[in-house]
C-alpha cells in the first residue's frame, strides 16, 4: 500500500471517567473489534487493536469497504455483528469469526455477517489528517461516507450534553456499553489514552496466569488467577474469577491444558517470590483455614479475559471479579493498570461522622 499512513497503526485509546464530561463531542461506545481500515485501490487491510490483520476473517467487510469507501483512505472504526432480530450487538458471534479454517470463515460470513462502523478519518487521498482537530476530521468523515450503504455506517455524534445523557440511558438497551467523549480540537494520537469512555459498569481486561482446581474434582477449574502489568511491565496478581457452571469448569480445564507451564517459566516464579513481588505464591494456604490448599497451576500468560469488578483495594480487586467475556483481540502486554478507573478519594472520617 502507498498511503499517507500504512499498516499497522495503533488506534487512539480512551480512559474511563465517572461521568460525561461537558463541552466535548459524544459518540456511542460500540461493542465490537476496534479496527483501522486501510484501502488503497483494490487493496484492503483491516488492522486490529493489537496491530495484527483481521482481513481474512471478514471477507464481507472487505467487499463492503471496496463498495463504499473512497479509493484511498484510512478510517478508524469498529467491526461489529448486529443481531437485529434480538435488537442487540452480538459480541459472542463476533468472537467466533476468528477461525483458522477458510471454509469456516466463509460459512460464518454468511451466517453472522459483520458490519463496519466508522468514527474517525485518519487519511484521505494523499493527505494525512491526524494533526487536524477532531471536529474537522468528523466533518470530512461524514462527507467522505455520505453515500455509504450498509454494512458500512458512520457512528452518530453530538455535542449536546443532554442528548449524550439520553443516549447513555437509552442505547444500553441495544447492546451498546456507554459513550465515548472526544475533545473538539483533539488530534489523532495513536496508542494514547486521550479520549474518555463512560460505561455502565467497571470492567478490566486481565491476563489469565493460572488456575486452581475445584474442590469437587481435579479436572474442574475452581478459579482463574488474574494479572495486570504495572508501570515496570511486571505482571501483578490482582484477583480471581470463579463463578462458572460445573460443565464450563470441566470445559475450561481441558481448554487450558495446552497452556500449563512450570514455575521456572512463569512470571510468578519462586525468584519473584523471593524478591518480594506480589504473587499468589506468597500465601499458598488460606489465612482463614489452615487446611485449605491455595496453590495453583501456572499457565503461560497468553490469554486475556474481560472481567467485571466493583472497586480496587490497593493493587487488587476488592472482591472476586466476575467473568464478562474472552478477549482474543487483546494482547496480554496491553493489560495494564492504566485502563482502570481511578475513583476520586474521599475522607473516610468525614463519611463516618456524616449524619
Phi and psi in degrees as GROMACS dihedral restraints (atoms count N, CA, C in turn):
[ dihedral_restraints ]
;  ai    aj    ak    al  type     phi  dphi    fc
    3     4     5     6     1  -123.6    20    10
    4     5     6     7     1    74.2    20    10
    6     7     8     9     1  -114.3    20    10
    7     8     9    10     1   161.5    20    10
    9    10    11    12     1   -58.7    20    10
   10    11    12    13     1   -30.0    20    10
   12    13    14    15     1  -128.4    20    10
   13    14    15    16     1   119.9    20    10
   15    16    17    18     1  -108.2    20    10
   16    17    18    19     1   150.8    20    10
   18    19    20    21     1   -67.5    20    10
   19    20    21    22     1   148.2    20    10
   21    22    23    24     1   -91.5    20    10
   22    23    24    25     1   151.8    20    10
   24    25    26    27     1  -128.6    20    10
   25    26    27    28     1   129.3    20    10
   27    28    29    30     1   -76.9    20    10
   28    29    30    31     1   135.5    20    10
   30    31    32    33     1   -71.6    20    10
   31    32    33    34     1   155.2    20    10
   33    34    35    36     1   -72.5    20    10
   34    35    36    37     1   142.0    20    10
   36    37    38    39     1  -113.7    20    10
   37    38    39    40     1   168.2    20    10
   39    40    41    42     1  -122.9    20    10
   40    41    42    43     1   149.1    20    10
   42    43    44    45     1  -113.9    20    10
   43    44    45    46     1   137.2    20    10
   45    46    47    48     1   -67.7    20    10
   46    47    48    49     1   141.3    20    10
   48    49    50    51     1  -129.8    20    10
   49    50    51    52     1   159.7    20    10
   51    52    53    54     1   -77.3    20    10
   52    53    54    55     1   -29.0    20    10
   54    55    56    57     1  -141.9    20    10
   55    56    57    58     1   166.2    20    10
   57    58    59    60     1   -72.1    20    10
   58    59    60    61     1   117.6    20    10
   60    61    62    63     1   -74.5    20    10
   61    62    63    64     1   139.7    20    10
   63    64    65    66     1   -76.1    20    10
   64    65    66    67     1   162.2    20    10
   66    67    68    69     1    72.0    20    10
   67    68    69    70     1    25.8    20    10
   69    70    71    72     1  -125.6    20    10
   70    71    72    73     1  -176.9    20    10
   72    73    74    75     1  -105.1    20    10
   73    74    75    76     1   132.5    20    10
   75    76    77    78     1  -116.1    20    10
   76    77    78    79     1   139.4    20    10
   78    79    80    81     1  -133.9    20    10
   79    80    81    82     1   154.9    20    10
   81    82    83    84     1   -63.6    20    10
   82    83    84    85     1   149.4    20    10
   84    85    86    87     1   -96.3    20    10
   85    86    87    88     1   111.3    20    10
   87    88    89    90     1   -81.4    20    10
   88    89    90    91     1   148.1    20    10
   90    91    92    93     1  -104.5    20    10
   91    92    93    94     1    83.9    20    10
   93    94    95    96     1  -154.6    20    10
   94    95    96    97     1  -153.4    20    10
   96    97    98    99     1  -100.2    20    10
   97    98    99   100     1   118.5    20    10
   99   100   101   102     1   -62.0    20    10
  100   101   102   103     1   130.9    20    10
  102   103   104   105     1  -145.5    20    10
  103   104   105   106     1   134.4    20    10
  105   106   107   108     1  -105.0    20    10
  106   107   108   109     1   120.7    20    10
  108   109   110   111     1   -99.3    20    10
  109   110   111   112     1   129.0    20    10
  111   112   113   114     1  -113.1    20    10
  112   113   114   115     1   129.0    20    10
  114   115   116   117     1  -129.4    20    10
  115   116   117   118     1   128.5    20    10
  117   118   119   120     1  -132.6    20    10
  118   119   120   121     1    90.4    20    10
  120   121   122   123     1    67.1    20    10
  121   122   123   124     1  -119.3    20    10
  123   124   125   126     1   -87.5    20    10
  124   125   126   127     1    -2.6    20    10
  126   127   128   129     1   -93.9    20    10
  127   128   129   130     1   133.1    20    10
  129   130   131   132     1  -133.0    20    10
  130   131   132   133     1   135.8    20    10
  132   133   134   135     1  -131.5    20    10
  133   134   135   136     1   132.1    20    10
  135   136   137   138     1  -107.7    20    10
  136   137   138   139     1   106.9    20    10
  138   139   140   141     1   -89.2    20    10
  139   140   141   142     1   148.5    20    10
  141   142   143   144     1  -104.9    20    10
  142   143   144   145     1   175.3    20    10
  144   145   146   147     1   -61.0    20    10
  145   146   147   148     1   -34.4    20    10
  147   148   149   150     1   -90.7    20    10
  148   149   150   151     1    14.6    20    10
  150   151   152   153     1    72.2    20    10
  151   152   153   154     1     5.2    20    10
  153   154   155   156     1   -89.1    20    10
  154   155   156   157     1   135.7    20    10
  156   157   158   159     1   -67.0    20    10
  157   158   159   160     1   140.7    20    10
  159   160   161   162     1  -113.0    20    10
  160   161   162   163     1    12.4    20    10
  162   163   164   165     1   -54.9    20    10
  163   164   165   166     1   -45.3    20    10
  165   166   167   168     1   -67.4    20    10
  166   167   168   169     1   -21.7    20    10
  168   169   170   171     1   -83.7    20    10
  169   170   171   172     1   -14.6    20    10
  171   172   173   174     1  -132.2    20    10
  172   173   174   175     1    66.9    20    10
  174   175   176   177     1   -61.8    20    10
  175   176   177   178     1   -31.3    20    10
  177   178   179   180     1   -70.6    20    10
  178   179   180   181     1   -29.5    20    10
  180   181   182   183     1   -72.1    20    10
  181   182   183   184     1   -40.6    20    10
  183   184   185   186     1   -57.3    20    10
  184   185   186   187     1   -46.4    20    10
  186   187   188   189     1   -61.2    20    10
  187   188   189   190     1   -41.0    20    10
  189   190   191   192     1   -67.0    20    10
  190   191   192   193     1   -37.4    20    10
  192   193   194   195     1   -62.7    20    10
  193   194   195   196     1   -45.1    20    10
  195   196   197   198     1   -63.5    20    10
  196   197   198   199     1   -30.1    20    10
  198   199   200   201     1   -89.6    20    10
  199   200   201   202     1   -12.8    20    10
  201   202   203   204     1  -129.4    20    10
  202   203   204   205     1   -25.3    20    10
  204   205   206   207     1   -91.6    20    10
  205   206   207   208     1   156.2    20    10
  207   208   209   210     1   -57.4    20    10
  208   209   210   211     1   161.5    20    10
  210   211   212   213     1   -59.1    20    10
  211   212   213   214     1   -39.6    20    10
  213   214   215   216     1  -132.4    20    10
  214   215   216   217     1   110.9    20    10
  216   217   218   219     1  -160.9    20    10
  217   218   219   220     1   152.8    20    10
  219   220   221   222     1  -129.7    20    10
  220   221   222   223     1   122.2    20    10
  222   223   224   225     1  -130.6    20    10
  223   224   225   226     1   133.7    20    10
  225   226   227   228     1   -91.8    20    10
  226   227   228   229     1   137.8    20    10
  228   229   230   231     1  -171.1    20    10
  229   230   231   232     1  -154.3    20    10
  231   232   233   234     1  -139.7    20    10
  232   233   234   235     1   131.2    20    10
  234   235   236   237     1   -88.8    20    10
  235   236   237   238     1   125.4    20    10
  237   238   239   240     1  -130.2    20    10
  238   239   240   241     1   161.5    20    10
  240   241   242   243     1  -115.5    20    10
  241   242   243   244     1   115.1    20    10
  243   244   245   246     1  -100.1    20    10
  244   245   246   247     1   116.7    20    10
  246   247   248   249     1   -95.2    20    10
  247   248   249   250     1    90.2    20    10
  249   250   251   252     1   -69.0    20    10
  250   251   252   253     1   -25.3    20    10
  252   253   254   255     1   -65.0    20    10
  253   254   255   256     1   -39.6    20    10
  255   256   257   258     1   -97.1    20    10
  256   257   258   259     1     0.2    20    10
  258   259   260   261     1    57.3    20    10
  259   260   261   262     1    50.3    20    10
  261   262   263   264     1  -157.7    20    10
  262   263   264   265     1   160.9    20    10
  264   265   266   267     1   -83.1    20    10
  265   266   267   268     1   139.5    20    10
  267   268   269   270     1  -111.8    20    10
  268   269   270   271     1    89.1    20    10
  270   271   272   273     1   -70.6    20    10
  271   272   273   274     1   -32.5    20    10
  273   274   275   276     1   -62.8    20    10
  274   275   276   277     1   -43.3    20    10
  276   277   278   279     1   -64.6    20    10
  277   278   279   280     1   -36.2    20    10
  279   280   281   282     1   -63.6    20    10
  280   281   282   283     1   -42.5    20    10
  282   283   284   285     1   -59.0    20    10
  283   284   285   286     1   -38.6    20    10
  285   286   287   288     1   -68.9    20    10
  286   287   288   289     1   -14.6    20    10
  288   289   290   291     1   -70.2    20    10
  289   290   291   292     1   -19.4    20    10
  291   292   293   294     1   -84.5    20    10
  292   293   294   295     1    92.7    20    10
  294   295   296   297     1  -136.5    20    10
  295   296   297   298     1   139.3    20    10
  297   298   299   300     1   -72.9    20    10
  298   299   300   301     1   -23.9    20    10
  300   301   302   303     1   -86.0    20    10
  301   302   303   304     1   126.4    20    10
  303   304   305   306     1   -61.5    20    10
  304   305   306   307     1   -37.0    20    10
  306   307   308   309     1   -65.1    20    10
  307   308   309   310     1   -37.8    20    10
  309   310   311   312     1   -69.6    20    10
  310   311   312   313     1   -39.8    20    10
  312   313   314   315     1   -58.8    20    10
  313   314   315   316     1   -44.6    20    10
  315   316   317   318     1   -63.5    20    10
  316   317   318   319     1   -43.2    20    10
  318   319   320   321     1   -64.2    20    10
  319   320   321   322     1   -45.7    20    10
  321   322   323   324     1   -68.0    20    10
  322   323   324   325     1   -30.7    20    10
  324   325   326   327     1   -63.0    20    10
  325   326   327   328     1   -28.7    20    10
  327   328   329   330     1   -85.9    20    10
  328   329   330   331     1   -37.6    20    10
  330   331   332   333     1   -80.5    20    10
  331   332   333   334     1   -40.7    20    10
  333   334   335   336     1  -131.1    20    10
  334   335   336   337     1    68.7    20    10
  336   337   338   339     1   -61.7    20    10
  337   338   339   340     1   143.5    20    10
  339   340   341   342     1   -98.0    20    10
  340   341   342   343     1   160.7    20    10
  342   343   344   345     1  -123.2    20    10
  343   344   345   346     1   165.3    20    10
  345   346   347   348     1  -122.4    20    10
  346   347   348   349     1   123.7    20    10
  348   349   350   351     1  -106.3    20    10
  349   350   351   352     1   117.1    20    10
  351   352   353   354     1   -90.6    20    10
  352   353   354   355     1   137.5    20    10
  354   355   356   357     1  -139.0    20    10
  355   356   357   358     1     3.6    20    10
  357   358   359   360     1  -159.2    20    10
  358   359   360   361     1   145.0    20    10
  360   361   362   363     1  -111.6    20    10
  361   362   363   364     1   115.8    20    10
  363   364   365   366     1   -98.6    20    10
  364   365   366   367     1   -29.5    20    10
  366   367   368   369     1  -155.7    20    10
  367   368   369   370     1   146.7    20    10
  369   370   371   372     1  -144.6    20    10
  370   371   372   373     1   123.6    20    10
  372   373   374   375     1    62.7    20    10
  373   374   375   376     1  -124.0    20    10
  375   376   377   378     1   -99.6    20    10
  376   377   378   379     1     8.9    20    10
  378   379   380   381     1  -104.4    20    10
  379   380   381   382     1   126.2    20    10
  381   382   383   384     1   -83.9    20    10
  382   383   384   385     1   119.5    20    10
  384   385   386   387     1  -101.7    20    10
  385   386   387   388     1     4.0    20    10
  387   388   389   390     1   -66.1    20    10
  388   389   390   391     1   -20.7    20    10
  390   391   392   393     1   -90.6    20    10
  391   392   393   394     1    -4.3    20    10
  393   394   395   396     1   -76.3    20    10
  394   395   396   397     1   153.5    20    10
  396   397   398   399     1   -66.5    20    10
  397   398   399   400     1   151.0    20    10
  399   400   401   402     1   -58.0    20    10
  400   401   402   403     1   -41.1    20    10
  402   403   404   405     1   -60.5    20    10
  403   404   405   406     1   -31.0    20    10
  405   406   407   408     1   -74.5    20    10
  406   407   408   409     1   -42.4    20    10
  408   409   410   411     1   -61.2    20    10
  409   410   411   412     1   -37.8    20    10
  411   412   413   414     1   -62.8    20    10
  412   413   414   415     1   -46.2    20    10
  414   415   416   417     1   -58.9    20    10
  415   416   417   418     1   -43.0    20    10
  417   418   419   420     1   -68.6    20    10
  418   419   420   421     1   -35.6    20    10
  420   421   422   423     1   -63.2    20    10
  421   422   423   424     1   -46.7    20    10
  423   424   425   426     1   -60.4    20    10
  424   425   426   427     1   -42.4    20    10
  426   427   428   429     1   -67.9    20    10
  427   428   429   430     1   -41.4    20    10
  429   430   431   432     1   -64.9    20    10
  430   431   432   433     1   -30.4    20    10
  432   433   434   435     1  -112.3    20    10
  433   434   435   436     1    23.1    20    10
  435   436   437   438     1   -63.3    20    10
  436   437   438   439     1   -24.5    20    10
  438   439   440   441     1  -106.2    20    10
  439   440   441   442     1     9.9    20    10
  441   442   443   444     1   -67.9    20    10
  442   443   444   445     1   144.8    20    10
  444   445   446   447     1  -120.0    20    10
  445   446   447   448     1   157.0    20    10
  447   448   449   450     1   -53.3    20    10
  448   449   450   451     1   140.2    20    10
  450   451   452   453     1   -95.2    20    10
  451   452   453   454     1    28.6    20    10
  453   454   455   456     1  -105.9    20    10
  454   455   456   457     1   130.4    20    10
  456   457   458   459     1  -133.9    20    10
  457   458   459   460     1   156.9    20    10
  459   460   461   462     1  -107.3    20    10
  460   461   462   463     1   128.3    20    10
  462   463   464   465     1   -63.0    20    10
  463   464   465   466     1   144.6    20    10
  465   466   467   468     1   -63.5    20    10
  466   467   468   469     1   152.1    20    10
  468   469   470   471     1  -149.4    20    10
  469   470   471   472     1   148.6    20    10
  471   472   473   474     1  -148.4    20    10
  472   473   474   475     1   151.4    20    10
  474   475   476   477     1  -107.7    20    10
  475   476   477   478     1    11.1    20    10
  477   478   479   480     1   -95.3    20    10
  478   479   480   481     1   119.9    20    10
  480   481   482   483     1   -64.9    20    10
  481   482   483   484     1   -38.2    20    10
  483   484   485   486     1   -64.6    20    10
  484   485   486   487     1   -39.8    20    10
  486   487   488   489     1   -63.6    20    10
  487   488   489   490     1   -42.2    20    10
  489   490   491   492     1   -60.7    20    10
  490   491   492   493     1   -41.5    20    10
  492   493   494   495     1   -64.1    20    10
  493   494   495   496     1   -38.2    20    10
  495   496   497   498     1   -66.7    20    10
  496   497   498   499     1   -42.6    20    10
  498   499   500   501     1   -59.3    20    10
  499   500   501   502     1   -43.3    20    10
  501   502   503   504     1   -59.0    20    10
  502   503   504   505     1   -37.8    20    10
  504   505   506   507     1   -77.4    20    10
  505   506   507   508     1   -37.5    20    10
  507   508   509   510     1   -90.4    20    10
  508   509   510   511     1   -39.0    20    10
  510   511   512   513     1   -70.8    20    10
  511   512   513   514     1   -18.0    20    10
  513   514   515   516     1   -60.1    20    10
  514   515   516   517     1   -32.7    20    10
  516   517   518   519     1   -67.0    20    10
  517   518   519   520     1   -11.3    20    10
  519   520   521   522     1  -106.0    20    10
  520   521   522   523     1    13.2    20    10
  522   523   524   525     1    92.4    20    10
  523   524   525   526     1     1.7    20    10
  525   526   527   528     1   -84.7    20    10
  526   527   528   529     1   153.8    20    10
  528   529   530   531     1  -119.5    20    10
  529   530   531   532     1    37.7    20    10
  531   532   533   534     1   132.8    20    10
  532   533   534   535     1  -154.5    20    10
  534   535   536   537     1  -129.8    20    10
  535   536   537   538     1   155.4    20    10
  537   538   539   540     1  -114.3    20    10
  538   539   540   541     1   133.7    20    10
  540   541   542   543     1  -117.6    20    10
  541   542   543   544     1   132.1    20    10
  543   544   545   546     1  -128.9    20    10
  544   545   546   547     1   137.4    20    10
  546   547   548   549     1   -63.8    20    10
  547   548   549   550     1   142.2    20    10
  549   550   551   552     1   -58.2    20    10
  550   551   552   553     1   -36.5    20    10
  552   553   554   555     1  -100.0    20    10
  553   554   555   556     1    15.5    20    10
  555   556   557   558     1   -67.9    20    10
  556   557   558   559     1   124.2    20    10
  558   559   560   561     1   -80.0    20    10
  559   560   561   562     1   163.5    20    10
  561   562   563   564     1   -82.6    20    10
  562   563   564   565     1   120.1    20    10
  564   565   566   567     1  -124.1    20    10
  565   566   567   568     1    93.9    20    10
  567   568   569   570     1   -54.9    20    10
  568   569   570   571     1   136.1    20    10
  570   571   572   573     1    64.4    20    10
  571   572   573   574     1    16.1    20    10
  573   574   575   576     1  -108.8    20    10
  574   575   576   577     1   138.3    20    10
  576   577   578   579     1   -88.6    20    10
  577   578   579   580     1    77.2    20    10
  579   580   581   582     1  -112.4    20    10
  580   581   582   583     1    -4.3    20    10
  582   583   584   585     1   -98.2    20    10
  583   584   585   586     1   170.3    20    10
  585   586   587   588     1  -116.7    20    10
  586   587   588   589     1   144.9    20    10
  588   589   590   591     1  -125.5    20    10
  589   590   591   592     1   135.8    20    10
  591   592   593   594     1  -118.1    20    10
  592   593   594   595     1   115.8    20    10
  594   595   596   597     1  -119.1    20    10
  595   596   597   598     1   162.8    20    10
  597   598   599   600     1   -82.9    20    10
  598   599   600   601     1    -6.6    20    10
  600   601   602   603     1  -155.2    20    10
  601   602   603   604     1   160.4    20    10
  603   604   605   606     1   -88.6    20    10
  604   605   606   607     1   130.0    20    10
  606   607   608   609     1  -135.7    20    10
  607   608   609   610     1   160.8    20    10
  609   610   611   612     1  -147.1    20    10
  610   611   612   613     1   143.2    20    10
  612   613   614   615     1   -92.4    20    10
  613   614   615   616     1   119.0    20    10
  615   616   617   618     1  -121.8    20    10
  616   617   618   619     1   154.4    20    10
  618   619   620   621     1   -84.4    20    10
  619   620   621   622     1   133.0    20    10
  621   622   623   624     1   -87.9    20    10
  622   623   624   625     1   112.4    20    10
  624   625   626   627     1  -112.3    20    10
  625   626   627   628     1    -1.9    20    10
  627   628   629   630     1   175.4    20    10
  628   629   630   631     1   176.9    20    10
  630   631   632   633     1  -146.7    20    10
  631   632   633   634     1   158.9    20    10
  633   634   635   636     1  -113.4    20    10
  634   635   636   637     1   143.5    20    10
  636   637   638   639     1   -77.3    20    10
  637   638   639   640     1   156.0    20    10
  639   640   641   642     1   -77.5    20    10
  640   641   642   643     1   148.9    20    10
  642   643   644   645     1   -64.7    20    10
  643   644   645   646     1   -19.7    20    10
  645   646   647   648     1   -85.4    20    10
  646   647   648   649     1   -21.6    20    10
  648   649   650   651     1  -167.4    20    10
  649   650   651   652     1   151.6    20    10
  651   652   653   654     1   -77.4    20    10
  652   653   654   655     1   -12.2    20    10
  654   655   656   657     1  -107.2    20    10
  655   656   657   658     1    27.6    20    10
  657   658   659   660     1  -129.9    20    10
  658   659   660   661     1   138.5    20    10
  660   661   662   663     1   -74.7    20    10
  661   662   663   664     1   127.2    20    10
  663   664   665   666     1   -86.0    20    10
  664   665   666   667     1   -49.9    20    10
  666   667   668   669     1  -153.4    20    10
  667   668   669   670     1   154.6    20    10
  669   670   671   672     1  -103.9    20    10
  670   671   672   673     1   134.7    20    10
  672   673   674   675     1   -91.9    20    10
  673   674   675   676     1   132.2    20    10
  675   676   677   678     1  -109.8    20    10
  676   677   678   679     1   147.4    20    10
  678   679   680   681     1  -137.4    20    10
  679   680   681   682     1   152.5    20    10
  681   682   683   684     1  -130.2    20    10
  682   683   684   685     1   147.6    20    10
  684   685   686   687     1   -85.4    20    10
  685   686   687   688     1   133.8    20    10
  687   688   689   690     1   -87.9    20    10
  688   689   690   691     1  -171.5    20    10
  690   691   692   693     1   -65.4    20    10
  691   692   693   694     1   -17.3    20    10
  693   694   695   696     1   -89.9    20    10
  694   695   696   697     1    -6.4    20    10
  696   697   698   699     1    87.7    20    10
  697   698   699   700     1     6.8    20    10
  699   700   701   702     1   -81.6    20    10
  700   701   702   703     1   134.4    20    10
  702   703   704   705     1   -80.0    20    10
  703   704   705   706     1   116.3    20    10
  705   706   707   708     1  -105.4    20    10
  706   707   708   709     1   138.0    20    10
  708   709   710   711     1   -71.6    20    10
  709   710   711   712     1   124.2    20    10
  711   712   713   714     1  -117.5    20    10
  712   713   714   715     1   -10.0    20    10
  714   715   716   717     1   149.2    20    10
  715   716   717   718     1  -164.7    20    10
  717   718   719   720     1  -140.0    20    10
  718   719   720   721     1   162.1    20    10
  720   721   722   723     1  -122.9    20    10
  721   722   723   724     1   142.1    20    10
  723   724   725   726     1  -149.8    20    10
  724   725   726   727     1     4.9    20    10
  726   727   728   729     1   -95.3    20    10
  727   728   729   730     1    92.7    20    10
  729   730   731   732     1  -130.4    20    10
  730   731   732   733     1   146.0    20    10
  732   733   734   735     1   -60.5    20    10
  733   734   735   736     1   153.8    20    10
  735   736   737   738     1   -59.4    20    10
  736   737   738   739     1   -38.6    20    10
  738   739   740   741     1   -63.8    20    10
  739   740   741   742     1   -40.3    20    10
  741   742   743   744     1   -65.9    20    10
  742   743   744   745     1   -36.1    20    10
  744   745   746   747     1   -59.3    20    10
  745   746   747   748     1   -40.6    20    10
  747   748   749   750     1   -71.8    20    10
  748   749   750   751     1   -40.6    20    10
  750   751   752   753     1   -64.1    20    10
  751   752   753   754     1   -41.6    20    10
  753   754   755   756     1   -63.5    20    10
  754   755   756   757     1   -40.1    20    10
  756   757   758   759     1   -57.2    20    10
  757   758   759   760     1   -49.0    20    10
  759   760   761   762     1   -65.5    20    10
  760   761   762   763     1   -40.1    20    10
  762   763   764   765     1   -66.1    20    10
  763   764   765   766     1   -31.5    20    10
  765   766   767   768     1   -91.6    20    10
  766   767   768   769     1    -9.2    20    10
  768   769   770   771     1   -57.2    20    10
  769   770   771   772     1   -38.2    20    10
  771   772   773   774     1   -63.7    20    10
  772   773   774   775     1   -15.8    20    10
  774   775   776   777     1   -94.9    20    10
  775   776   777   778     1    -6.0    20    10
  777   778   779   780     1   -62.0    20    10
  778   779   780   781     1   134.2    20    10
  780   781   782   783     1  -136.1    20    10
  781   782   783   784     1  -171.1    20    10
  783   784   785   786     1  -101.9    20    10
  784   785   786   787     1   161.7    20    10
  786   787   788   789     1   -66.4    20    10
  787   788   789   790     1   -29.0    20    10
  789   790   791   792     1   -62.7    20    10
  790   791   792   793     1   -28.8    20    10
  792   793   794   795     1  -100.8    20    10
  793   794   795   796     1    15.6    20    10
  795   796   797   798     1  -117.5    20    10
  796   797   798   799     1   146.4    20    10
  798   799   800   801     1   -59.6    20    10
  799   800   801   802     1   -27.7    20    10
  801   802   803   804     1  -101.7    20    10
  802   803   804   805     1    53.6    20    10
  804   805   806   807     1   -89.5    20    10
  805   806   807   808     1  -178.2    20    10
  807   808   809   810     1   -66.8    20    10
  808   809   810   811     1   -32.0    20    10
  810   811   812   813     1   -62.2    20    10
  811   812   813   814     1   -45.0    20    10
  813   814   815   816     1   -63.1    20    10
  814   815   816   817     1   -38.6    20    10
  816   817   818   819     1   -60.6    20    10
  817   818   819   820     1   -44.5    20    10
  819   820   821   822     1   -67.2    20    10
  820   821   822   823     1   -29.9    20    10
  822   823   824   825     1   -83.0    20    10
  823   824   825   826     1    -2.1    20    10
  825   826   827   828     1    93.0    20    10
  826   827   828   829     1     8.8    20    10
  828   829   830   831     1   -68.4    20    10
  829   830   831   832     1   153.6    20    10
  831   832   833   834     1   -76.5    20    10
  832   833   834   835     1   108.9    20    10
  834   835   836   837     1  -138.9    20    10
  835   836   837   838     1   158.7    20    10
  837   838   839   840     1   -64.0    20    10
  838   839   840   841     1   -14.1    20    10
  840   841   842   843     1   -75.7    20    10
  841   842   843   844     1   -10.3    20    10
  843   844   845   846     1   -67.3    20    10
  844   845   846   847     1   -28.8    20    10
  846   847   848   849     1  -135.7    20    10
  847   848   849   850     1    85.6    20    10
  849   850   851   852     1   -91.8    20    10
  850   851   852   853     1     8.0    20    10
  852   853   854   855     1  -131.4    20    10
  853   854   855   856     1   152.3    20    10
  855   856   857   858     1   -70.2    20    10
  856   857   858   859     1   137.0    20    10
  858   859   860   861     1   -73.5    20    10
  859   860   861   862     1   -16.1    20    10
  861   862   863   864     1   -95.0    20    10
  862   863   864   865     1   -28.6    20    10
  864   865   866   867     1  -138.0    20    10
  865   866   867   868     1   104.1    20    10
  867   868   869   870     1   -62.1    20    10
  868   869   870   871     1   -20.3    20    10
  870   871   872   873     1   -90.5    20    10
  871   872   873   874     1    -2.3    20    10
  873   874   875   876     1   -89.5    20    10
  874   875   876   877     1   124.5    20    10
  876   877   878   879     1   -86.0    20    10
  877   878   879   880     1   120.6    20    10
  879   880   881   882     1  -110.2    20    10
  880   881   882   883     1    13.7    20    10
  882   883   884   885     1   -63.8    20    10
  883   884   885   886     1   158.1    20    10
  885   886   887   888     1  -135.8    20    10
  886   887   888   889     1   164.0    20    10
  888   889   890   891     1   -95.3    20    10
  889   890   891   892     1   119.7    20    10
  891   892   893   894     1   -74.6    20    10
  892   893   894   895     1   141.6    20    10
  894   895   896   897     1  -119.6    20    10
  895   896   897   898     1   146.7    20    10
  897   898   899   900     1   -59.2    20    10
  898   899   900   901     1   127.5    20    10
  900   901   902   903     1   -76.8    20    10
  901   902   903   904     1    72.5    20    10
  903   904   905   906     1  -115.8    20    10
  904   905   906   907     1   -16.9    20    10
  906   907   908   909     1  -103.8    20    10
  907   908   909   910     1   145.8    20    10
  909   910   911   912     1  -119.0    20    10
  910   911   912   913     1   136.1    20    10
  912   913   914   915     1  -128.5    20    10
  913   914   915   916     1   140.1    20    10
  915   916   917   918     1   -92.5    20    10
  916   917   918   919     1   131.0    20    10
  918   919   920   921     1  -126.3    20    10
  919   920   921   922     1   155.9    20    10
  921   922   923   924     1   -98.0    20    10
  922   923   924   925     1   141.7    20    10
  924   925   926   927     1  -146.5    20    10
  925   926   927   928     1   161.2    20    10
  927   928   929   930     1   -92.2    20    10
  928   929   930   931     1   -53.6    20    10
  930   931   932   933     1  -163.0    20    10
  931   932   933   934     1   168.9    20    10
  933   934   935   936     1   -96.1    20    10
  934   935   936   937     1   147.3    20    10
  936   937   938   939     1  -122.6    20    10
  937   938   939   940     1   102.2    20    10
  939   940   941   942     1    67.8    20    10
  940   941   942   943     1  -123.8    20    10
  942   943   944   945     1   -97.6    20    10
  943   944   945   946     1     3.7    20    10
  945   946   947   948     1  -122.5    20    10
  946   947   948   949     1   159.5    20    10
  948   949   950   951     1   -66.2    20    10
  949   950   951   952     1   135.2    20    10
  951   952   953   954     1   -65.3    20    10
  952   953   954   955     1   -40.6    20    10
  954   955   956   957     1  -122.6    20    10
  955   956   957   958     1   170.1    20    10
  957   958   959   960     1   -57.5    20    10
  958   959   960   961     1   128.3    20    10
  960   961   962   963     1   -75.3    20    10
  961   962   963   964     1   164.1    20    10
  963   964   965   966     1  -114.6    20    10
  964   965   966   967     1   137.7    20    10
  966   967   968   969     1   -63.6    20    10
  967   968   969   970     1   131.7    20    10
  969   970   971   972     1  -108.6    20    10
  970   971   972   973     1   -56.0    20    10
  972   973   974   975     1  -175.1    20    10
  973   974   975   976     1   158.9    20    10
  975   976   977   978     1   -77.8    20    10
  976   977   978   979     1   149.4    20    10
  978   979   980   981     1  -123.6    20    10
  979   980   981   982     1    79.5    20    10
  981   982   983   984     1   -68.6    20    10
  982   983   984   985     1   -12.7    20    10
  984   985   986   987     1   -86.5    20    10
  985   986   987   988     1    -3.0    20    10
  987   988   989   990     1  -107.3    20    10
  988   989   990   991     1   142.2    20    10
  990   991   992   993     1   -89.4    20    10
  991   992   993   994     1   139.1    20    10
  993   994   995   996     1   -54.1    20    10
  994   995   996   997     1   -34.8    20    10
  996   997   998   999     1   -64.9    20    10
  997   998   999  1000     1   -19.3    20    10
  999  1000  1001  1002     1   -85.6    20    10
 1000  1001  1002  1003     1    -3.8    20    10
 1002  1003  1004  1005     1   -86.0    20    10
 1003  1004  1005  1006     1    92.7    20    10
 1005  1006  1007  1008     1  -123.4    20    10
 1006  1007  1008  1009     1   167.4    20    10
 1008  1009  1010  1011     1   -66.4    20    10
 1009  1010  1011  1012     1   -20.8    20    10
 1011  1012  1013  1014     1   -60.0    20    10
 1012  1013  1014  1015     1   -29.0    20    10
 1014  1015  1016  1017     1   -72.0    20    10
 1015  1016  1017  1018     1   -17.4    20    10
 1017  1018  1019  1020     1   -77.0    20    10
 1018  1019  1020  1021     1   144.1    20    10
 1020  1021  1022  1023     1   -68.4    20    10
 1021  1022  1023  1024     1   134.1    20    10
 1023  1024  1025  1026     1  -104.1    20    10
 1024  1025  1026  1027     1   100.3    20    10
 1026  1027  1028  1029     1   -60.5    20    10
 1027  1028  1029  1030     1   146.0    20    10
 1029  1030  1031  1032     1   -68.2    20    10
 1030  1031  1032  1033     1   129.4    20    10
 1032  1033  1034  1035     1   -68.5    20    10
 1033  1034  1035  1036     1   147.1    20    10
 1035  1036  1037  1038     1  -139.9    20    10
 1036  1037  1038  1039     1   141.9    20    10
 1038  1039  1040  1041     1   -68.2    20    10
 1039  1040  1041  1042     1   116.9    20    10
 1041  1042  1043  1044     1   -62.7    20    10
 1042  1043  1044  1045     1   -36.8    20    10
 1044  1045  1046  1047     1   -60.3    20    10
 1045  1046  1047  1048     1   -37.8    20    10
 1047  1048  1049  1050     1   -66.4    20    10
 1048  1049  1050  1051     1   -36.2    20    10
 1050  1051  1052  1053     1   -65.0    20    10
 1051  1052  1053  1054     1   -46.0    20    10
 1053  1054  1055  1056     1   -65.2    20    10
 1054  1055  1056  1057     1   -30.1    20    10
 1056  1057  1058  1059     1   -97.5    20    10
 1057  1058  1059  1060     1     0.8    20    10
 1059  1060  1061  1062     1   -71.1    20    10
 1060  1061  1062  1063     1   150.6    20    10
